[in-house]
Amino acid sequence: MEKVFVQQDFFPVVLQLGVALAFVVAVMIVTHTIGGKRRRIRTIRKEDNFECGIEIQGNARFPFSVKYFLIAILFVLFDVEVIFFYPWAINFKSFTADRFTMFAEMMLFIGIFLVGFYYILKKGALDWNTPPKSPEKGN
């Protein structure tokens, strides 16, 4: 059987697009009327960068510790792994077929999770007082 769409079916979509467009226009008008004139920052050269209206001070390309990136990546990694616990916990009660298999799979998942965490601790990734061990030195 073929579905036939009539114009009334598209009314919610058109209404949502209209509300979104009206919101954007209203916000732009309000910000331009309430906001004051922007002061121009005089720089030595026109192509100089500035951020948030603050004059440039120093070089933005200074080296900093890789541990910041490591902590960010570890946070995302473990955060995503923990997110998998919620659907499992919700479905565990309603799953009637083989709860032991489902429980064993989650214990395997947690085991792999803990092995990764132990590896990170042994490498000293979470210890901010010592420099990170480099793979070139055989650590």
Buried (B, 14 or more C-beta within 10 A) or exposed (E): EEEEEEEEEEEEEEEEEEEEEEEEEEEEEEEEEEEEEEEEEEEEEEEEEEEEEEEEEEEEEEEEEEBEEBBEEBEEBBEEBEEEEEEBEEEEEEEEEEEEEBEEEBEEBEEEBEEBBEEBEEBBBEEEEEEBEEEEEEE
